[in-house]
Amino acid sequence: MSMKNRPVKVSDALREYLKGAGLEERLEEAAVLPEWADRVGPAIAAVTEPLRTSAAGVLVVAVRSSAWLSELKLMEREIIRRLNEGRARGRIQRIRFVMADQS
């Protein structure tokens, strides 16, 4: 049996596919979404909702009030530091805060 036809773990095959397709980094970035509340703390988590990551490490976060939106923009560097702590890959470069849909 040649090396090319040898059995591989599905997880290894998927990892290689994602890497080859350029999606591995995007998945690492998206991993921050379920970690949001733990990394930013309960006060910020209570008034925000991480929505998605977009190209080039931009995290889009909905905020419930304009006062909080202004405050969080001032805290962006610190929040990014918390989000990236311990991450070698898939680091967040910027946060785009948007007003949450009030309906």
Contact map, one row per residue, 1 for C-alpha under 8 A:
1110110000000000000000000000000000000000000000000000000000000000000000000000000000000000000000000000000
1111110000000000000000000000000000000000000000000000000000000000000000000000000000000000000000000000000
1111110000000000000000000000000000000000000000000000000000000000000000000000000000000000000000000000000
0111110000000000000000000000000000000000000000000000000000000000000000000000000000000000000000000000000
1111111000000000000000000000000000000000000000000000000000000000000000000000000000000000000000000000000
1111111100000000000000000000000000000000000000000000000000000000000000000000000000000000000000000000000
0000111110000000000000000000000000000000000000000000000000000000000000000000000000000000000000000000000
0000011111011000000000000000000000000000000000000000000000000000000000000000000000000000000000000000000
0000001111111000000000000000000000000000000000000000000000000000000000000000000000000000000000000000000
0000000111111100000000000000000000000000000000000000000000000000000000000000000000000000000000000000000
0000000011111110000000000000000000000000000000000000000000000000000000000000000000000000000000000000000
0000000111111111000000000000000000000000000000000000000000000000000000000000000000000000000000000000000
0000000111111111100000000000000000000000000000000000000000000000000000000000000000000000000000000000000
0000000001111111110000000000000000000000000000000000000000000000000000000000000000000000000000000000000
0000000000111111111000010000000000000000000000000000000000000000000000000000000000000000000000000000000
0000000000011111111100000000000000000000000000000000000000000000000000000000000000000000000000000000000
0000000000001111111110000000000000000000000000000000000000000000000000000000000000000000000000000000000
0000000000000111111111110000000000000000000000000000000000000000000000000000000000000000000000000000000
0000000000000011111111111000000000000000000000000000000000000000000000000000000000000000000000000000000
0000000000000001111111100000000000000000000000000000000000000000000000000000000000000000000000000000000
0000000000000000111111110000000000000000000000000000000000000000000000000000000000000000000000000000000
0000000000000000011111111100000000000000000000000000000000000000000000000000000000000000000000000000000
0000000000000000011111111110000000000000000000000000000000000000000000000000000000000000000000000000000
0000000000000010011011111111000000000000000000000000000000000000000000000000000000000000000000000000000
0000000000000000001001111111100000000000000000000000000000000000000000000000000000000000110000000000000
0000000000000000000001111111110000000000000000000000101010000000000000000000000000000000010000000000000
0000000000000000000000111111111000000000000000000000000000000000000000000000000000000000010000000000000
0000000000000000000000011111111100000000000000000000000000000000000000000000000000000000111000000000000
0000000000000000000000001111111100000000000000000000100010000000000000000000000000000000111100000000000
0000000000000000000000000111111110000000000000000001100000000000000000000000000000000000010000000000000
0000000000000000000000000011111111100000000000000000000000000000000000000000000000000000000000000000000
0000000000000000000000000001111111110000000000000000000000000000000000000000000000100000000000000000000
0000000000000000000000000000011111110000000000000111000000000000000000000000000000000000000000000000000
0000000000000000000000000000001111111000000000000000000000000000000000000000000000000000000000000000000
0000000000000000000000000000001111111110000000000000000000000000000000000000000000000000000000000000000
0000000000000000000000000000000111111111000010000100000000000000000000000000000000100000000000000000000
0000000000000000000000000000000001111111110110000000000000000000000000000000000000000000000000000000000
0000000000000000000000000000000000111111110000000000000000000000000000000000000000000000000000000000000
0000000000000000000000000000000000111111100000000000000000000000000000000000000001100000000000000000000
0000000000000000000000000000000000011111110110000000000000000000000000000000001001100000000000000000000
0000000000000000000000000000000000001111111110000000000000000000000000000000000000000000000000000000000
0000000000000000000000000000000000001101111111000000000000000000000000000000000000000000000000000000000
0000000000000000000000000000000000000000111111100000000000000000000000000000000000000000000000000000000
0000000000000000000000000000000000001001111111110000000000000000000000000000000000000000000000000000000
0000000000000000000000000000000000011001111111111000000000000000000000000000000000000000000000000000000
0000000000000000000000000000000000000000011111110000000000000000000000000000000000000000000000000000000
0000000000000000000000000000000000000000001111111000000000000011100100000000000000000000000000000000000
0000000000000000000000000000000000000000000111111100000000001111000000000000000000000000000000000000000
0000000000000000000000000000000000000000000010111110000000001110000000000000000000000000000000000000000
0000000000000000000000000000000010010000000000011111000000111100000000000000000000000000000000000000000
0000000000000000000000000000000010000000000000001111100000111100000000000000000000000000000000000000000
0000000000000000000000000000010010000000000000000111110000111000000000000000000000000000000000000000000
0000000000000000000000000100110000000000000000000011111011110000000000000000000000000000000000000000000
0000000000000000000000000000000000000000000000000001111111110000000000000000000000000000000000000000000
0000000000000000000000000100000000000000000000000000111111000000000000000000000000000000000000000000000
0000000000000000000000000000000000000000000000000000011111000000000000000000000000000000000010000000000
0000000000000000000000000100100000000000000000000000111111100000000000000000000000000000011111000000000
0000000000000000000000000000000000000000000000000000111111110000000000000000000000000000000111110000000
0000000000000000000000000000000000000000000000000111110011111000000000000000000000000000000111110000000
0000000000000000000000000000000000000000000000000111110001111100000000000000000000000000000000111100000
0000000000000000000000000000000000000000000000011111000000111110000000000000000000000000000000111100000
0000000000000000000000000000000000000000000000011110000000011111000000000000000000000000000000001111000
0000000000000000000000000000000000000000000000111000000000001111110110000000000000000000000000001111000
0000000000000000000000000000000000000000000000110000000000000111110110000000000000000000000000000011010
0000000000000000000000000000000000000000000000100000000000000011111110000000000000000000000000000011000
0000000000000000000000000000000000000000000000000000000000000011111111000000000000000000000000000010000
0000000000000000000000000000000000000000000000000000000000000000111111100000000000000000000000000000000
0000000000000000000000000000000000000000000000100000000000000011111111110000000000000000000000000000000
0000000000000000000000000000000000000000000000000000000000000011111111111000000000000000000000001110000
0000000000000000000000000000000000000000000000000000000000000000011111111100000000000000000000000000000
0000000000000000000000000000000000000000000000000000000000000000001111111110000000000000000000000000000
0000000000000000000000000000000000000000000000000000000000000000000111111111000000000000000000001000000
0000000000000000000000000000000000000000000000000000000000000000000011111111000000000000000000001000000
0000000000000000000000000000000000000000000000000000000000000000000001111111100000000000000000000000000
0000000000000000000000000000000000000000000000000000000000000000000000111111111000000000000000000000000
0000000000000000000000000000000000000000000000000000000000000000000000011111111100000000000001100000000
0000000000000000000000000000000000000000000000000000000000000000000000000111111110000000000000000000000
0000000000000000000000000000000000000000000000000000000000000000000000000011111111000000000000000000000
0000000000000000000000000000000000000001000000000000000000000000000000000011111111100000000000000000000
0000000000000000000000000000000000000000000000000000000000000000000000000001111111110000000111100000000
0000000000000000000000000000000000000000000000000000000000000000000000000000111111111000000000000000000
0000000000000000000000000000000000000011000000000000000000000000000000000000011111111000000000000000000
0000000000000000000000000000000100010011000000000000000000000000000000000000001111111000001100000000000
0000000000000000000000000000000000000000000000000000000000000000000000000000000111111110001100000000000
0000000000000000000000000000000000000000000000000000000000000000000000000000000011111110000000000000000
0000000000000000000000000000000000000000000000000000000000000000000000000000000000011111000000000000000
0000000000000000000000000000000000000000000000000000000000000000000000000000000000011111111000000000000
0000000000000000000000000000000000000000000000000000000000000000000000000000000000000111111000000000000
0000000000000000000000001001100000000000000000000000000000000000000000000000000000000011111000000000000
0000000000000000000000001111110000000000000000000000000010000000000000000000000000000011111100000000000
0000000000000000000000000001100000000000000000000000000010000000000000000000000000110011111110000000000
0000000000000000000000000000100000000000000000000000000011100000000000000000000100110000011111100000000
0000000000000000000000000000000000000000000000000000000111100000000000000000000100000000001111100000000
0000000000000000000000000000000000000000000000000000000011100000000000000001000100000000000111110000000
0000000000000000000000000000000000000000000000000000000001111000000000000001000100000000000111111000000
0000000000000000000000000000000000000000000000000000000001111000000000000000000000000000000001111100000
0000000000000000000000000000000000000000000000000000000000011110000010011000000000000000000000111110000
0000000000000000000000000000000000000000000000000000000000011110000010000000000000000000000000011111000
0000000000000000000000000000000000000000000000000000000000000111110010000000000000000000000000001111100
0000000000000000000000000000000000000000000000000000000000000111100000000000000000000000000000000111110
0000000000000000000000000000000000000000000000000000000000000000000000000000000000000000000000000011111
0000000000000000000000000000000000000000000000000000000000000001000000000000000000000000000000000001111
0000000000000000000000000000000000000000000000000000000000000000000000000000000000000000000000000000111
